[in-house]
Amino acid sequence: AVVDRAQDGASILAAENVQLHTLATMTRPLFAAAVEQNLISEAQLAMIEDYTSDPIEFVRNFLTHHPGYLEEQIATGGKSKERAERLLASDYLK
């Protein structure tokens, strides 16, 4: 893999005796370096940290503060529509 998103994929592969080799892992030091290089803002870093600490709560809060977002994505069509419909059909928001 080029990028390990640090979402347990490595442990799933290890359980199948697959060794993962990556160029980058999406961890705080990577994002902190991006802040230092002005590639992302402190606010963006905080958003990333909020998401990684509790993705379900992050999505719930986002949708609470952005009513109509999923409907807009469905109206957009394509992959955005597919993702929004998949989220609505899942238990993720319950």
C-alpha positions as a printed NumPy array, in Angstrom:
array([[  0.   ,   0.   ,   0.   ],
       [  1.133,   3.533,  -0.555],
       [ -0.796,   4.893,   2.438],
       [ -1.913,   3.136,   5.616],
       [ -4.95 ,   5.028,   6.914],
       [ -4.36 ,   3.515,  10.372],
       [ -7.878,   2.071,  10.517],
       [ -6.914,  -1.505,  11.479],
       [ -6.217,  -2.682,   7.944],
       [ -2.678,  -3.68 ,   8.928],
       [ -3.932,  -5.951,  11.719],
       [ -6.513,  -7.537,   9.419],
       [ -3.806,  -8.286,   6.864],
       [ -1.446,  -9.569,   9.575],
       [ -4.135, -12.015,  10.717],
       [ -4.027, -13.429,   7.179],
       [ -0.2  , -13.568,   7.249],
       [  0.075, -10.678,   4.788],
       [  2.896,  -8.269,   5.515],
       [  2.012,  -4.637,   4.824],
       [  4.593,  -2.242,   3.393],
       [  3.624,   1.422,   3.198],
       [  5.199,   4.728,   2.266],
       [  3.157,   6.732,   4.781],
       [  0.877,   6.129,   7.727],
       [ -1.877,   8.61 ,   8.495],
       [ -0.94 ,   9.428,  12.089],
       [ -0.726,  12.626,  14.121],
       [  2.976,  13.277,  13.346],
       [  2.197,  13.275,   9.617],
       [ -0.607,  15.802,  10.066],
       [  1.429,  17.879,  12.535],
       [  4.147,  18.136,   9.882],
       [  1.49 ,  19.252,   7.394],
       [  0.495,  22.049,   9.807],
       [  4.138,  23.098,  10.209],
       [  4.463,  23.304,   6.423],
       [  1.199,  25.284,   6.147],
       [ -0.393,  22.517,   4.096],
       [ -3.318,  22.293,   6.514],
       [ -4.541,  24.592,   9.28 ],
       [ -4.741,  23.954,  13.015],
       [ -8.537,  23.819,  12.586],
       [ -8.159,  21.096,   9.96 ],
       [ -5.818,  19.173,  12.266],
       [ -8.39 ,  19.414,  15.065],
       [-11.062,  18.099,  12.692],
       [ -8.847,  15.158,  11.713],
       [ -8.156,  14.369,  15.37 ],
       [-11.86 ,  14.556,  16.224],
       [-12.652,  12.147,  13.388],
       [ -9.92 ,   9.653,  14.251],
       [-10.805,   9.614,  17.953],
       [-14.496,   8.811,  17.309],
       [-15.58 ,   8.55 ,  13.652],
       [-19.209,   7.741,  14.436],
       [-19.648,  10.704,  16.76 ],
       [-17.828,  12.943,  14.27 ],
       [-20.239,  11.986,  11.474],
       [-23.265,  12.411,  13.741],
       [-22.087,  15.881,  14.817],
       [-21.282,  16.87 ,  11.24 ],
       [-24.735,  15.884,  10.022],
       [-26.398,  17.65 ,  12.962],
       [-24.574,  20.865,  12.077],
       [-25.127,  20.439,   8.323],
       [-28.792,  19.518,   7.889],
       [-29.613,  18.606,   4.337],
       [-26.052,  17.517,   3.537],
       [-26.982,  13.929,   2.688],
       [-29.896,  15.069,   0.535],
       [-27.527,  17.411,  -1.338],
       [-25.107,  14.55 ,  -1.929],
       [-27.898,  12.323,  -3.218],
       [-28.997,  15.078,  -5.599],
       [-25.412,  15.382,  -6.864],
       [-25.537,  11.807,  -8.111],
       [-22.652,   9.485,  -8.863],
       [-20.33 ,   8.332,  -6.08 ],
       [-21.589,  11.062,  -3.733],
       [-25.112,   9.693,  -4.059],
       [-23.925,   6.112,  -3.527],
       [-22.003,   7.029,  -0.361],
       [-24.887,   9.048,   1.094],
       [-27.389,   6.28 ,   0.409],
       [-25.032,   3.672,   1.895],
       [-24.697,   5.776,   5.047],
       [-28.464,   6.192,   5.349],
       [-28.998,   2.444,   4.898],
       [-26.367,   1.53 ,   7.486],
       [-26.612,   1.347,  11.262],
       [-23.885,   3.99 ,  11.465],
       [-26.235,   6.814,  12.447],
       [-28.431,   4.834,  14.843]])
